[in-house]
Amino acid sequence: MNPSIRFVSALLLASTIVHAQSVFRETRFATVPNNLRPARVDAGDVDGDGDLDLIVANDFQPVQVFINDGNGTFTDGTAGRFVTPAGVDNTDIDLADIDGDGDLDALMTNEDGVTNYVFTNTGMGVFTLAPTALPPQANDTKNQVLADFDRDGDIDCLAVDTGGCHFYENNGAGQFSDQTATRLSGVPLGLGSEYAEAPRAADIDGNGELDVLLPGAGGLLFNTGGVLAPAPNQLPIIAQAPHWLADFDGDGDIDIFASSGRRIYENVGGGSFIDATPWTIPPAPQAGYGLIDVDRDGDLDILRTNRTDLNNGNGTFTTAPAPAAVPLPQRYGFQVGHLAADYDGDGDEDMVGLSNLLHHIDAPTAPQIGSTYSVELHVRPGSIAPGLVVAALGAGTLPLGPYPSLRLDPATAVVVAFSPAIATPLTFNSAIPNAPGLVGVNLHYQGMHIDPVVGVVATNTFRDTVQ
């Protein structure tokens, strides 16, 4: 029997359930370059390799593309992938498959009289300007919402402009026409903010069509037959951006987290809302980075600048005890709060450049010949469960039947450490021989353990090079 499978079988024998929560942290293997600005950024698999990359609009500076190595490390891959037209003042950029070819294209908005642009993707993360995809315009666009508003199977664009919103309808092949006159009805002027979280579309009123909440008074727009119009009952002005649309109480409809997560509006049916803040959020809420399933229990928690509010499963929140309330670096601001996703492939949600240590493996320092090398296995704090660490000389896939695969080279994978109980983090030490021939050898690691909530889990992987 493969030694990894044998150890997985041992893992399944027992685990003690103690439910707690993890923290987010920068590591050596989950980083973003210092030239990434936490503003006007979207995430998606632009190069078709199965992980999430980033695209960033930078005001008067060129657009940037950051490529994920699959483990949450981003490198600036702009060169050869994206050429920004001269004279732009880009306020937003979003990824969507607008031409139906299965890859993610980019729509970029501009202000100061510069037209908006569409860039089509070759499928390998190389973007080409499509100069006639959008009608010529100079509307000072502050934001945009991409969604299939008319339910014809392609992605349309609602441009949020200072002089009034515009609706651009997709013909299915990535060509847009201005259908503002027929698709918008009574939408007020002046909605939107260049510095707000990009609004998203969701079925707020339960009629099966995608609605929108835009920053500003009168910005709750309901969709009826592909026509967007102000909802009969608007939210108070305090429901300002950044905001998120999500079902926080698990009743099947879309609620609203507003004003950077300081207020919660509960959908009581049909898109009518009540302010549920007093009985849902602990007192004196601080600004929030976003809604994230921090503890992977199936509901959405609130990650704040100074603490984490955990969802009890019914839409009420309890502030997590330290060390969960760890301040995040300032550069990870509100503009990346809506980008929570699994960037390192371990199944839990991370922030851009910040690993979720719910199930995570890393090494504080690089291996050096003649020294002790330490690998840390992080699990859900408070859980007591067996765990193991596997090493290999390369990346690959090691199937483990019904359990998560190890992403290591099967020919060289070997279990290097096992512990019947874990107090997170568990440190595994190994001696690197003082052999100059080892310098430059790549070592690949991944962990595995029993999680008390989701069962057998495999962590992220990382590659270290012997120094």
C-alpha positions in Angstrom: 0.0 0.0 0.0 1.2 3.5 -0.8 2.6 5.0 2.4 0.5 8.2 2.0 -2.7 6.1 1.7 -1.7 4.1 4.7 -1.3 7.2 6.8 -4.6 8.6 5.5 -6.2 5.4 6.8 -4.6 6.0 10.2 -5.9 9.6 10.2 -9.4 8.4 9.8 -9.4 6.3 13.0 -10.0 9.2 15.4 -10.2 12.9 15.9 -11.4 15.1 18.7 -13.7 18.0 17.6 -12.9 21.4 19.1 -14.4 24.2 17.0 -12.3 27.4 16.7 -11.1 29.7 14.0 -8.0 30.6 12.1 -6.0 33.8 11.2 -4.7 35.4 8.0 -1.0 36.0 7.6 1.6 36.8 5.0 4.0 33.9 4.5 7.0 33.3 2.3 4.8 31.5 -0.2 1.7 33.7 -0.3 2.8 37.2 -1.4 2.0 40.0 -3.8 4.6 42.4 -5.3 4.9 45.7 -3.6 3.7 47.5 -6.8 0.2 46.0 -6.5 -2.2 48.7 -5.4 -5.2 47.5 -3.4 -7.6 49.3 -5.6 -9.8 48.6 -8.7 -8.7 44.9 -8.8 -10.5 41.8 -10.0 -9.6 38.1 -9.8 -10.0 35.3 -12.3 -8.1 32.6 -14.1 -6.8 34.6 -17.0 -4.2 32.1 -18.2 -6.3 29.0 -18.0 -4.1 27.1 -15.5 -6.8 26.5 -12.9 -5.8 29.1 -10.3 -6.9 32.7 -9.7 -4.9 35.6 -11.1 -5.3 39.4 -10.7 -5.9 42.3 -13.0 -5.5 45.8 -11.7 -6.5 49.3 -13.0 -4.2 52.1 -11.8 -5.7 55.5 -12.6 -3.3 57.1 -15.1 -0.8 54.3 -14.9 -0.8 51.1 -17.1 -3.0 48.2 -16.2 -1.2 45.3 -14.5 -1.7 41.5 -14.6 -0.4 39.4 -11.7 -0.1 35.7 -12.3 -0.7 33.2 -9.5 1.7 30.2 -9.2 -1.1 28.1 -7.8 0.1 28.5 -4.2 -0.9 32.1 -3.7 2.3 33.8 -4.8 1.7 36.5 -7.4 4.3 37.8 -9.9 3.9 40.8 -12.2 3.2 39.2 -15.6 2.0 42.3 -17.4 4.8 42.4 -20.0 3.6 40.6 -23.1 0.1 40.2 -21.7 -1.5 43.6 -21.6 -0.7 46.9 -23.4 -2.6 49.9 -21.9 -3.7 52.5 -24.4 -2.1 56.0 -24.0 -4.0 58.6 -22.0 -6.2 56.4 -19.9 -7.6 57.3 -16.5 -8.9 53.9 -15.6 -11.4 53.7 -12.7 -12.4 50.1 -12.8 -11.5 46.8 -14.5 -13.5 43.5 -14.4 -13.0 40.1 -15.9 -15.8 38.2 -17.7 -16.2 35.9 -20.7 -17.9 38.4 -23.0 -17.4 36.6 -26.3 -18.4 33.1 -25.2 -15.1 31.4 -26.0 -14.5 30.1 -22.4 -11.8 32.5 -21.3 -11.9 35.7 -19.3 -11.8 39.0 -21.1 -11.4 42.5 -19.5 -13.6 45.5 -19.5 -11.9 48.7 -18.4 -13.7 52.0 -17.5 -12.2 55.5 -17.8 -13.1 59.0 -16.8 -11.8 62.5 -17.9 -13.4 62.1 -21.3 -11.6 58.8 -22.2 -13.7 56.1 -23.7 -14.1 52.7 -22.0 -12.3 49.7 -23.5 -12.8 46.0 -24.1 -9.8 43.6 -24.2 -10.3 40.0 -25.5 -8.3 37.1 -24.1 -6.4 34.7 -26.3 -7.0 32.0 -23.7 -3.4 32.1 -22.4 -3.8 35.4 -20.5 -2.8 37.7 -23.4 -5.2 40.5 -23.9 -5.9 42.4 -27.2 -7.7 45.7 -27.5 -11.1 45.3 -29.3 -11.6 48.9 -30.3 -15.1 48.6 -31.7 -16.5 46.3 -29.0 -18.1 49.2 -27.1 -19.8 52.2 -28.7 -17.6 55.4 -28.6 -18.4 57.4 -25.5 -16.8 59.8 -23.0 -19.1 59.5 -20.0 -16.7 59.7 -17.0 -17.5 56.1 -15.9 -16.8 55.6 -12.2 -17.8 51.9 -11.9 -19.5 49.1 -13.8 -21.5 46.0 -13.2 -21.1 43.0 -15.5 -24.0 40.5 -15.5 -26.5 38.8 -17.8 -29.3 41.2 -17.1 -31.5 40.2 -20.0 -31.1 36.4 -19.5 -30.0 35.7 -23.0 -26.8 33.8 -21.9 -24.2 36.5 -22.4 -22.7 39.2 -20.2 -24.0 42.8 -20.4 -22.5 45.9 -18.9 -24.1 48.6 -16.7 -21.8 51.6 -16.7 -22.1 53.8 -13.6 -21.4 57.3 -14.9 -21.4 60.7 -13.3 -23.8 62.0 -16.0 -26.1 59.0 -15.7 -25.8 55.3 -16.0 -25.6 53.6 -19.4 -26.6 50.0 -20.4 -24.5 48.2 -23.0 -26.1 45.1 -24.3 -24.0 42.2 -25.5 -24.9 40.5 -28.8 -23.3 37.2 -27.6 -20.1 37.7 -29.6 -18.6 40.4 -27.4 -20.1 43.4 -29.3 -22.0 45.9 -27.2 -24.7 48.3 -28.2 -26.1 51.2 -26.2 -29.6 50.2 -25.0 -29.9 52.7 -22.2 -33.2 54.0 -23.5 -34.9 50.6 -23.3 -33.0 48.9 -20.4 -32.9 51.6 -17.8 -36.0 53.3 -16.4 -35.9 56.2 -14.0 -32.3 55.5 -12.8 -31.1 58.6 -10.9 -28.0 60.5 -11.9 -24.7 60.6 -10.0 -24.6 57.1 -8.6 -21.3 55.4 -8.0 -17.9 56.2 -6.6 -14.5 55.6 -8.1 -13.2 54.5 -4.7 -16.1 52.2 -3.7 -16.1 48.4 -4.0 -17.3 47.4 -7.4 -21.0 46.7 -7.1 -22.2 43.2 -7.9 -25.4 41.9 -9.3 -27.7 39.4 -7.5 -31.4 38.4 -7.5 -32.4 40.6 -4.6 -36.2 40.5 -5.0 -36.5 36.8 -5.8 -37.9 37.1 -9.3 -35.1 35.2 -11.0 -33.5 38.2 -12.6 -30.3 40.0 -11.5 -30.7 43.2 -9.6 -28.1 45.8 -8.5 -27.3 47.9 -5.5 -25.2 51.0 -6.4 -23.7 53.5 -4.0 -25.9 56.5 -3.4 -29.5 57.4 -2.8 -31.9 55.6 -5.1 -29.3 53.0 -6.0 -31.3 49.8 -5.3 -32.3 48.8 -8.8 -34.7 45.9 -9.5 -34.7 44.0 -12.8 -38.0 43.2 -14.4 -37.9 41.7 -17.9 -34.3 43.0 -18.4 -35.2 46.6 -17.5 -33.5 48.1 -14.4 -35.5 50.6 -12.4 -35.3 52.0 -8.8 -36.9 49.7 -6.3 -40.1 51.0 -4.6 -38.5 50.9 -1.1 -35.0 52.3 -1.1 -32.3 51.7 1.6 -31.4 54.6 3.8 -28.3 56.7 2.8 -26.3 55.0 5.6 -26.3 51.9 3.4 -23.2 53.2 1.7 -20.3 51.5 0.0 -18.3 49.4 0.3 -21.2 46.9 0.4 -21.7 43.2 -0.3 -24.7 41.2 -1.4 -25.0 37.8 0.2 -27.3 35.5 2.1 -25.9 36.0 5.6 -28.7 34.3 7.6 -29.1 31.2 5.4 -32.8 31.7 4.5 -32.2 31.7 0.8 -32.5 35.4 -0.1 -30.0 38.1 -0.6 -29.2 40.4 2.3 -27.0 43.5 2.3 -23.8 44.2 4.3 -23.4 48.0 3.9 -21.1 50.8 5.0 -18.0 48.6 5.1 -19.8 45.9 7.0 -20.9 48.3 9.8 -24.6 47.7 9.1 -26.7 44.7 8.0 -30.0 44.9 6.2 -32.0 41.7 6.3 -34.1 40.8 3.3 -37.5 39.9 4.7 -38.8 38.8 1.3 -39.3 40.3 -2.2 -36.4 42.7 -1.7 -37.8 44.5 1.3 -35.3 45.2 4.0 -35.1 45.8 7.7 -32.0 47.1 9.6 -30.9 44.1 11.5 -27.7 45.6 12.8 -28.7 46.0 16.5 -29.3 42.2 17.1 -26.8 40.7 14.6 -23.4 42.4 14.9 -21.6 42.8 18.3 -21.5 46.4 19.6 -19.2 49.1 18.1 -18.5 47.3 14.8 -15.3 48.4 13.1 -14.8 48.7 9.3 -14.7 45.4 7.5 -12.4 44.1 4.8 -15.1 41.8 3.5 -17.4 38.8 3.9 -15.4 35.6 4.0 -16.2 32.1 5.2 -13.2 32.4 7.5 -13.7 29.1 9.3 -15.1 27.0 6.4 -18.3 26.1 8.1 -20.6 27.2 5.2 -21.6 30.6 6.4 -20.1 34.1 5.8 -18.1 35.8 8.5 -17.0 39.5 8.7 -13.3 40.1 8.5 -12.6 43.5 10.1 -9.6 45.7 10.4 -9.1 44.7 14.1 -11.2 41.6 14.6 -13.2 38.8 13.1 -16.9 38.4 13.7 -17.9 34.8 13.2 -21.4 33.9 11.9 -23.3 31.6 14.2 -25.0 30.1 11.2 -28.3 32.1 11.6 -27.0 35.5 10.7 -25.9 36.6 14.2 -22.3 37.2 14.9 -19.9 36.6 17.7 -16.5 38.3 17.9 -13.8 35.6 17.7 -11.3 35.5 20.6 -7.6 36.3 20.0 -5.6 35.3 18.1 -8.3 35.4 15.4 -8.5 39.2 15.6 -5.2 39.9 14.0 -4.7 43.3 12.3 -4.1 43.0 8.6 -1.4 45.0 6.8 -2.8 48.4 5.6 -2.1 47.7 2.0 -4.8 44.9 2.1 -7.6 47.4 2.1 -11.3 47.5 1.2 -10.7 47.3 -2.5 -9.6 43.6 -2.2 -12.3 42.8 0.4 -14.6 41.3 -2.2 -11.8 39.1 -3.6 -11.8 36.5 -0.9 -11.1 33.1 -2.6 -9.0 30.0 -2.5 -5.7 31.3 -3.9 -3.4 28.5 -2.7 -5.5 25.5 -3.5 -6.2 24.2 0.0 -10.0 24.6 0.0 -10.4 27.6 2.3 -10.8 31.2 1.5 -7.8 33.5 1.5 -7.2 37.2 1.0 -5.0 38.4 -1.8 -1.5 37.8 -0.5 -2.7 36.6 2.9 -3.0 32.9 3.7 -5.8 31.5 5.7 -4.1 29.3 8.3 -7.1 27.0 8.7 -5.3 24.2 6.9 -1.9 25.5 5.9 1.8 24.5 5.6 4.8 26.7 5.3 8.4 27.1 6.4 9.6 30.3 8.1 13.1 30.1 6.6 14.7 28.5 3.5 16.6 25.2 3.9 20.4 25.5 4.1 23.0 22.8 4.0 24.3 21.9 7.5 21.3 23.5 9.2 17.9 22.4 10.7 15.0 23.0 8.4 11.6 23.6 10.0 8.2 23.0 8.4 5.0 24.2 10.1 1.7 22.5 9.8 -1.3 24.8 10.7 -4.7 23.4 11.5 -8.0 24.8 12.9 -6.9 26.3 16.3 -8.2 24.2 19.2 -8.6 21.0 17.2 -6.8 17.9 18.3 -6.2 15.6 15.3 -3.6 13.5 13.6 -1.6 15.0 10.8 1.3 14.3 8.4 3.7 16.1 6.2 4.7 14.7 2.7 7.7 15.8 0.8 8.7 15.3 -2.9 11.3 16.5 -5.4 8.7 17.9 -7.7 5.1 18.9 -8.2 2.5 16.5 -9.6 -0.6 14.7 -8.5 -0.8 11.8 -6.0 -4.4 10.5 -6.0 -5.7 9.3 -2.6 -9.0 7.7 -3.6 -12.0 9.6 -2.1 -9.7 12.0 -0.2 -8.1 15.2 -1.5 -5.1 14.6 -3.8 -1.6 15.5 -2.8 -0.2 17.8 -5.4 3.3 16.2 -5.4 5.3 14.1 -7.7 4.1 10.5 -7.1 7.5 9.0 -7.9 9.4 10.9 -5.2 6.6 11.6 -2.6 7.3 10.3 0.9 5.8 10.8 4.3 8.5 12.7 6.3 6.6 13.3 9.5 3.5 12.1 11.4 1.9 13.2 14.6 -1.1 11.7 16.3 -2.1 15.0 17.9 -1.7 18.6 16.8 -1.4 21.9 18.7 -1.3 24.4 15.9 1.2 25.0 14.5 3.0 21.7 14.6 6.7 22.1 13.7 8.6 19.3 12.0 12.3 19.7 12.1 14.8 17.9 9.7 18.5 18.2 9.3 19.9 19.3 5.9 23.2 17.5 5.3 26.3 19.7 4.9 26.6 18.5 1.3 27.3 21.2 -1.4 25.7 19.0 -4.0 22.3 19.7 -2.4 22.5 23.4 -3.1 19.8 24.2 -5.7 17.7 21.1 -5.1 14.0 21.9 -5.0 11.9 20.4 -2.1 8.1 20.3 -2.4 5.9 19.9 0.7 2.2 19.4 1.5 0.4 18.5 4.7 -2.7 16.4 5.5 -4.9 16.1 8.6 -8.3 15.6 9.9 -10.3 18.8 10.2 -13.2 18.5 12.8 -15.6 20.3 10.5 -14.8 19.2 6.9 -13.0 15.9 7.5 -9.7 14.9 5.7 -8.1 17.9 4.1 -4.9 18.5 2.2 -3.1 21.8 2.7 -1.5 24.1 0.2 1.8 23.1 -1.3 5.1 25.0 -1.4 8.5 24.7 -3.1 11.7 25.6 -1.3 15.2 25.6 -2.7 18.2 24.4 -0.7 20.7 27.2 -0.2 
